[in-house]
Amino acid sequence: MKRTATAVWNGSGKEGNGHLTTQSTTLNKTQYSYKSRFEEGVGTNPEELIAAAHAGCFTMKLSFVLGGAGFTPDSIETTSTITLDNGVITTSHLVVKATVPGITAEKFQEAVKDAEQNCPVSKALNVTITTEATLG
């Protein structure tokens, strides 16, 4: 499997702007700029997209891990916060809230750790990954 995304940039790093398009066209000439990345401008940015990818990948992996252990989650919600420090992405912090009928807190934490270590995006990131997980 291969997936693609295309970035187009026009102008200088600070005054220029660009857009991103994904193979699925979920992003279709979606605007990004210095302001959307480093300030509070309108548009997306690479760190936000990494956060979305990590949250999505981890959440799906956790569902698979739970299923493999005999549990079907009612819901899993994950927020990933990516930290950019001095031009380097240093951490991804995952906050997970899940409703999983019949699971013990210990089994749930084991499944969370498995998903954290084994989702493909976690494996691709060369950053510190931390997780806070609660059952609801």
BELBELLIN-V318197 format. One record per residue. N is the residue number from 1. SS is DSSP state (H for helix, E for strand, L for the rest). PHI is phi in whole degrees, -180 to 180 (NA if undefined). D_LAST is the distance of its C-alpha to the last C-alpha in Angstrom with 1 decimal. Layout:
BEGIN
n | ss | phi | d_last
N | SS | PHI | D_LAST
N | SS | PHI | D_LAST
END
This chain:
BEGIN
n | ss | phi | d_last
1 | L | NA | 34.9
2 | L | -135 | 35.8
3 | L | -127 | 34.4
4 | L | -128 | 36.3
5 | E | -145 | 36.0
6 | E | -125 | 39.0
7 | E | -113 | 39.5
8 | E | -124 | 42.6
9 | E | -128 | 43.6
10 | E | -128 | 46.6
11 | L | 95 | 48.2
12 | L | -75 | 47.6
13 | L | -60 | 44.3
14 | L | -91 | 43.9
15 | L | -95 | 45.7
16 | L | -76 | 45.0
17 | E | -157 | 42.3
18 | E | -154 | 41.0
19 | E | -147 | 38.8
20 | E | -122 | 36.5
21 | E | -133 | 36.5
22 | E | -102 | 34.4
23 | L | -53 | 35.7
24 | L | -76 | 33.4
25 | L | 66 | 34.5
26 | L | -59 | 31.0
27 | L | -99 | 32.6
28 | L | -133 | 36.1
29 | L | 57 | 38.2
30 | E | -75 | 35.2
31 | E | -69 | 36.7
32 | E | -146 | 36.2
33 | E | -159 | 38.3
34 | H | -57 | 38.8
35 | H | -65 | 37.3
36 | H | -74 | 34.1
37 | H | -94 | 33.7
38 | H | -110 | 34.8
39 | L | -127 | 34.7
40 | L | -120 | 32.8
41 | L | -75 | 34.9
42 | L | -77 | 33.9
43 | L | 127 | 33.1
44 | E | -103 | 31.0
45 | L | -161 | 31.7
46 | H | -57 | 31.3
47 | H | -67 | 28.6
48 | H | -63 | 26.3
49 | H | -70 | 27.1
50 | H | -65 | 26.3
51 | H | -60 | 22.9
52 | H | -63 | 22.3
53 | H | -63 | 23.7
54 | H | -68 | 21.6
55 | H | -61 | 18.2
56 | H | -66 | 19.3
57 | H | -65 | 20.8
58 | H | -59 | 18.0
59 | H | -63 | 15.4
60 | H | -67 | 17.9
61 | H | -61 | 18.9
62 | H | -61 | 15.4
63 | H | -60 | 15.3
64 | H | -65 | 18.8
65 | H | -63 | 18.0
66 | H | -62 | 15.2
67 | H | -60 | 17.7
68 | H | -65 | 20.5
69 | L | -93 | 18.7
70 | L | 93 | 18.3
71 | L | -120 | 14.7
72 | L | -113 | 14.1
73 | E | -71 | 10.9
74 | E | -75 | 10.1
75 | E | -160 | 9.3
76 | E | -137 | 9.6
77 | E | -126 | 10.6
78 | E | -128 | 12.9
79 | E | -114 | 15.4
80 | E | -107 | 18.5
81 | E | -112 | 20.9
82 | E | -93 | 24.4
83 | E | -106 | 26.8
84 | E | -108 | 30.5
85 | E | -125 | 32.7
86 | L | 53 | 36.5
87 | L | 80 | 36.5
88 | E | -128 | 34.3
89 | E | -74 | 30.7
90 | E | -110 | 29.4
91 | E | -146 | 25.6
92 | E | -130 | 22.6
93 | E | -107 | 19.4
94 | E | -102 | 16.2
95 | E | -113 | 12.9
96 | E | -117 | 10.1
97 | E | -126 | 6.6
98 | E | -139 | 5.7
99 | E | -116 | 5.0
100 | E | -134 | 7.9
101 | L | -58 | 9.6
102 | L | 82 | 11.8
103 | L | -90 | 11.1
104 | L | -85 | 11.7
105 | H | -59 | 10.5
106 | H | -64 | 14.1
107 | H | -63 | 14.4
108 | H | -63 | 11.4
109 | H | -62 | 13.2
110 | H | -63 | 16.4
111 | H | -65 | 15.4
112 | H | -61 | 14.3
113 | H | -63 | 17.7
114 | H | -60 | 19.6
115 | H | -64 | 18.4
116 | H | -59 | 19.2
117 | H | -82 | 22.6
118 | H | -118 | 23.5
119 | L | -71 | 22.6
120 | H | -57 | 26.1
121 | H | -70 | 25.4
122 | H | -56 | 24.3
123 | H | -66 | 27.5
124 | H | -79 | 29.6
125 | L | -80 | 28.5
126 | L | -103 | 30.6
127 | L | -140 | 28.3
128 | E | -75 | 26.0
129 | E | -114 | 22.4
130 | E | -122 | 19.7
131 | E | -138 | 15.9
132 | E | -117 | 13.0
133 | E | -131 | 9.8
134 | E | -133 | 6.4
135 | E | -93 | 3.8
136 | L | -113 | 0.0
END
